Amino acid sequence: MVATESPKRKSDRDLLWETWENLELPPGSRAEILRGAIYLSPTPVPRHNRLYAKLSKQLITVTEDLGWEIINTQTVLLPATDEAAIPDLLVVPDEAIDNAEEWRLPPDEVRLAAEITSPSTRERDRSFKLDSYAKAGIPIYLVIDPLESDGTVTVYHRPDRSGAYRLHQTVEFGTELALPKPFGKLDTAEFKSRQPKG
């Protein structure tokens, strides 16, 4: 009788990543792996996209001077927490885009990650991702939260890789916010909702 090896059973982790990589997503949605689970997010609403555009416009002078790019809907692998996140906005060097492995980037290529909260993502943006981005060593994490009061912006920087950023500051929409170098000041008044004309 010939002994045969029984097929190796896939680990829960392998099954999770295999499922994520083979998902057939509804148009406009995206899937992230956070805390050992797959989270789907819907297509952003127009206000979210306007906040993205306003933020990009303010960052572009610095990024162009440094040969960096502002991108979105890009998956960042986070090996420190075995996760895959899709920030709303990323700043990365030009060469990182050319050298990227298909649609995934390593965290050490990220110069700034930003999230714009929505009712479906707010808790993840303010807790899970805050912890995961710090552990991954992403140097600057920006959270634009239009749901907090009349809107707030928080900048986190100096990650300690244990799940915390050593420095952070929160301002309300309308207050200037100094971002860490090489970025300058952010005019958060730009993020205020436009008032209907009377």
N, C-alpha and C positions, 0 to 999 in steps of 0.2 A: 504494500500500500504506500502510495507516494504522499508525503505530507505537503499540503499546500497552505500558503499564508492566507489568512482571512483578510479581506480588504480593510484598509485602515479607515476608521471612522473619523470624519471631519470634526474638528473642534467647533465649539459654538462661535468662536472668534472667526474661524475660516468661513463658516456658513454665513455669518453676518456680512463679511466683506464680499463674499461671492454674490450674495443676494443684492447688495448695494450696487456692485459693478454691473449687474445684469438687469437692473430695474428698467421697466418700460414706463417712463414717467408721462403724465398728462402734459400737453403742450404748456410751456411757460413755467413749469414747476421745477424745483430742484430738491435734491436729497443730500443730507449730511449724516455722518455718523458722529454722534455725541453721546457720551456716557453709555456706550454699549448698545445703543438703539439707533434706528434709522428715523430721521425726522424729515418730513416733507414740508416745503414752504411754497405758498402760492405765488403767482405772478404779482410783483409789486404794484401798488395803486399809484395813480399819477402824482400824488403829493410826495410819495417816497422817491419817485424818479426825479422830481424837481429838486428835492434835497440833495440827491446824488449829484445832479448837474451843478448846483450851487457850490457844493463842496469841491468838485473837480475843478471848477473855474478858479477857485481861490488857490488850489494847490499847484496848478499847471505851470506857473512861472518858475517855481522852484524845481519841479520835476524836469522841465525842458532844459534848464540850465545844467542839471546834473546828469542828463542822459537817462532819466528814469521814465517809466510809463505808469499811467493810471489805468487800471483795468478792473473789470467786474466779472461776475459769474465764473470765477476761476477757483478750482478746488485746490486747497492747501492741505497737504498731509501733515499730521501732527504726531510724529512717532512717540513723543514723550507720554502721550495719553492714548495712543492707538486710535486716533480719530481722523476724520476728514471733514473740514469745514469749508464753506463757501462764503467768504465775507462779501458784504455789499460793495466794498471798494478796496482795492489794493494798490499800493505803490511798490513797484519792483524795478530793478535795473533792466535796461533794454536787453542785455545779453541773457537774462534769466528767461525771457520769453522765447528767445531763439533756442535755448538749451533745454527747455522744459520737456519732461517726459510726457508726451501727449497732452493731456488736460490736467496734469497734476504738477504742483510746485512744492518744493521743500520749504519749510518755514524760514530757513536762514536766508532765503532770497527776498523775504518780505521786509520792506522798510517801514511801512505803516499799513495797518488794517483798520477799516472802519465798518461799523454796523449802524444801520438806521432802523430803529425799532418799529415794530408793528404789533398789533394785539397778539398775533400768533407766534412772534419770535422774541418778544420783549424779555421774558424771563431767561431764555437761553442766552440772549445777547449780554445781559447784565450779570449773569452768574456762570453758567457753563463755559461760555466762550472767554469770559474774563479770566477764569482759572486756567483754561487750556492754552490760551495765547501766551499767558505769562510763563507757563511751564515750557512752552515751545521756544521761548526767548524772543518773541516778536517784539521789537523795540518800542513801538508806539501803537496803542490801541485807542481808537476814537469812537465814542458812542454818541450818536445824535438821537435824542429821545423826544420826539414831538408829543408823546403821550404824558410826559411828566410836567405837571403844571401847565405853563404856556410854552413849554419846550425847554430842554436843557441840552448842553453839550458837555461831555466829560472826556478829558484826555488822561490816559494812563501811560506811564513810561517808567523805564528802569526796571524791567522784569527781573525777579530773583530766581526764576526757574523752579520755585517750590509752589507756585500757584498764586503768587501775589506780585503786584507792581508796587515798587517802593514809593512812587510819587503819583499823585493824581489831583486833578482840579475839575470842579464842576461849575459851570456858569449858566445863567438863564439866557434864552435867546435875546439878543440885543446887547449883550455884554461881550466885549472883546476878549478873546482867549489866546494866550501865548502858547504856541506849540513848541516842543523841543526842537533844537537845531537839527537839520538845516531848515526846517520849516519856520515860517514867521508867524505873524498874528492872524487869527481867524476872526473875520467879522461875522459874528453869529446873528446879527440883525438881518442878514441875507436869508436866514432860515425861517423867518417869521411868515405866517400865512398872509397872503395878500388880502387886504380888506376889499369887500365889494364896493364898487363905485356907487355913490348915492345919487 
